[in-house]
Structures are given as C-alpha cells and as structure tokens.
C-alpha cells in the first residue's frame, strides 16, 4: 500500500472539540437569535450536546453534520431560505467569536513537518465551511502545511459521501487508494470507504471511543501525534 496523501478532519482531529464548539454555539444562539439560555441549551442537547461535561455525543449531528443540517434540526419549521440565512449568520459570526479559543490536540507543526518530510501531501476535509478551516488553521499557524482545504461548501455533498476524497484526488493528482483519511468519527471513516481511500485512521481525540471506530477504521490511534509513527510503520 503506497499512501501519498493524507486528508485530515478538523474538529476533534486537529482542534479540541469538547469545551469549545458547544459553548460557543450556546452563546451565539442567545446573542444572535434571541433564545434564552434554557432554549439555546435545549436546541444543543437535541443535536447531541452534553452540558454536564461540555462534550458532544459520538455520531451526533453536532459532532459530525454540516452546519446547514444542524440548523434544520434546530429550527425545522422555518422556510429553506431563512434556514440558509441563519446558517450563513452563524458561520459569519462563529469565527469572530471563537477564533481565539481553538486549541490544537497536539503539537501540530511537528506532526505536519514530519509527514511532509516523509513526502506526504496534506489536506483538510471538514464538514465545517472552507473559510473556517482556513481561519482556524491560520490561527494555529499551520495553514501553510496544507495543499488543499476542503469544506462542506466545497463539494456537492459533504462527508460521508466520498466527494471530499474525490475532490482531493482531482486537485492534487492522486488516486483514491493513495489517500489516507484521518478523523475522529464515523462520518470520517465512511468518507474514506465511500471515496475509495486506501487507509482509514481513527483518532480518539474527539468524541468517539475505540469501540465506535474500530469496526470502521483500519487503525485507531490516540491522536494525530501518533500518525507519523504509524505511517512509518506501514511503509
């Protein structure tokens, strides 16, 4: 197996998810849409947030679905045009309110330096929007390590349909079997399978446990900090 490119999920894989996204959404639902704290919390719980721990349930909408789908679950009765407008408002304000909070799950510069030195082409495939991926990686000082950033708005259908794998291959000039997909939930592993990726690597730094990922992944590691070692072992 000759892997030449590696696609990373963002939230829970490169950025700490717990204690960040849920509480940021809680603040935004109150500030921008006039919900009380109780109402906002109920919406978040409905989509998988666990307020007692600040975490999200593995496989929940909040943990894995694109923002447009989350908005439809929060407000199922509003017209489609209004749902798009609300998603756009959340997206435009999220980075301004949360940009100073994202924390990397590991020393990413070292990880990416090792992988690039080994010859791998790197990319991001996130169900967040492309602009947010660029903003978060820029904030962490690692955006220049990536050859392509793919968001939910970059493809016709986001994870887990395989389109991000296919787009990465098209833009970079690889075959799907030459790509590894790295992520923290089932959507990432299913994206790998649907797109024909040669390797699916699950990480435990997000909101899935080993039991969730093991049936879907080729390998499960604690975090991306262990990825260079795994790739070296597989060569």
N, C-alpha and C positions, 0 to 999 in steps of 0.2 A: 504494500500500500504506500503510494507516494503522495503524501499530502503536501500541497504547495501554498495553500491559502487558508487563513483562519478567520472565521466570522464570529464576532462576539455579540451576544445580547448585552444590553447596557445595565438596566436596573436589576439589582440583585446579583449581577455577574461582575460588573466593574464598579458600580456605585452601590453603597449600602442602601437597601430599600427600607428596612424597618426603621421606624422613628423619623422618617423623612417625608415620604410621599403622603402617607395617610394624614398626618397632622397639618401638612401644607394644604392639602385639599380641604380639610376641616376649616381652616382659616379662610380660604377662598370662597367656600360655599356661603359663609356668613357675610363676608365683606362685599362680594360681587353680586350675590343673588338674593340677599336679604333673608336667608334662613336663620332661625335661631340655632343655638349650639346643639340643642336636642334634635332638631330637624336635620341639621347637617350630619350629625353623628348617625342618625338612623339611615340616611342615604348611604353613608360609607359602610356601615355594618351590612346593609343589604348587598353590597358588592364585594364583601369579603374582609373588611377591616375588623381587627380585634382591638378595641380601645384599651383593654386592660394591659395589653403588652405593647401596643403600638405597632403590631405586626399585621400582615395580611395572610389569609389562608392560602396555602399552596393550591394552584389551579383556579383560584377565584378570578372574577372579572378584573378587580382592581390590580391583581398581581400580574395579569397576562394579556388582557384585551386592550385594543387601541382605544384612545380617548373617546372617539365617536360612539363606540359601542357602550362604554361606561355611561356616557351622557344619556343614551337612550334608556338605559336601565334606571338611572336616577329620575328621569322625567319622561316616562313612557307615553304620556298623553299630549305632549306638545307637538306642533307640526314639525315636519322634517327640516324646513328652512330655519326655524327657531333653534332646533337642536344643533344644527351646523353652526349657527351664530354663537350659541353658548359654548360649544366645543372650541370655537375659534377664540372666544374671550378668555376661556380658561388657559388655552395654550399660550396666548399672547402675554398673559399676566403671570403664568407659572414661573417662568424663568426669572422675571424681575423680582418675584417674592422669594424664590427658593434658591437662587443661584449661589448664594453664599453658604448654603447648608450642605450640599452634596459632599459626601466623604467616600474616598476610594476604599474598596475592600482589601486592598493590598498596595504594596509599592509598585504602582503600575509602570512607571518609567523603566524600572529594572526588568520587569516581566517583558515589556514590549521590546526593549533593547536586545534582550536575549533571543527573542523569537525572530526579530528582524535580522540579527546577526547570523542566525541559522538559515536565513534565506526565505522565510515565510512572508507572504503578502497578507496584510491585516485589514480587516474591515469591521464595521459595526452593522448589526441588523436588529433594530429595535422596533417595538410596536408603539413607541413614542414617535413624535414627528422628527424629521431630519434636522430641523433647526435646533431643537432641544438637544439632540445628540451632539451637534457641533458646539453648542453653548456649554454643555456640561463637560465635554472633553477639553474644550479650551480652558475652562475654569480650572481643571485639574492639570493643565499643562502638558497634555499628551495627544492633542488632536493631530499633530504632525506625524505621528506614528502610523496613521491610518491612510490607506489608499482610497477607501470609499466608505462613506457613511450612508446607510440606508435606513429610512424611517417608514412608518406606516403610510405616509403620504407619497412615498417614492414608488410604490407598486400598486397594481390594481386591487390586490387583496393581500393583507399583511399575514404574518405568521398565524397559523401553521400551514399555509398552503404551498410552500415551496418557492414562492415567487422571489423572495429575497436571495435565496441561494442562486436561482437562475439569473437574476439581475447582476449579482456579484460576478458570476462566471462570465456573463456577456461583457461587462465593463472591463474586467481585469484580464480576460483571455484565458480562463481556466475551464476545465471540465468539472462537472459536479463532483465526481469521485475524487477529485484532487483537493476538495474543500472539507475542512472540519468546522462543525458548528458547535459553539460553546455557550451554554446557558444554564439557567437555574430552575427552569420549569418545563412542564410537558410540552407547551407550545414550541419551545426551542428544539426539543428532541424530535417532535413531529415535523417541524420545519425541515430538519435535516433529512428525515426519511422521505418526505414529500418531494423535496428538491433533489434527491439522489446524492446527497453528500456522502463522502467516503468515511466520515467519522463523526460521531455524536458524543460530546463530552458534557456530562452534567457536573455542576458545581453546587456545593452545599452552603454557599454564602448568601443565598436568597431565601425564598420562602417554601422550598421543597426539601424533604428529607431523602435519605438514601433509598428508603422503600418506595418513594414516589418515582425516583429517577432510574433506579437500577433496571427495571424491566424495559425501559425505553432507550437507555444510553449504552454506548459501547464501553465507556469508562465513567466512573464517578470519582471526583476529587474534591478535597475540602474547599479550595478556592483557586482562582487563576494563578496564584503564586506558585502552584504546583504544576502548572501547564508546561513550562519549558522542560522540566524533568520528564514528564510523561511523553512529550513529543520526542525527546532524545531517546527514550527507551523504545519507542515504537519505530524508530528509523531502522 
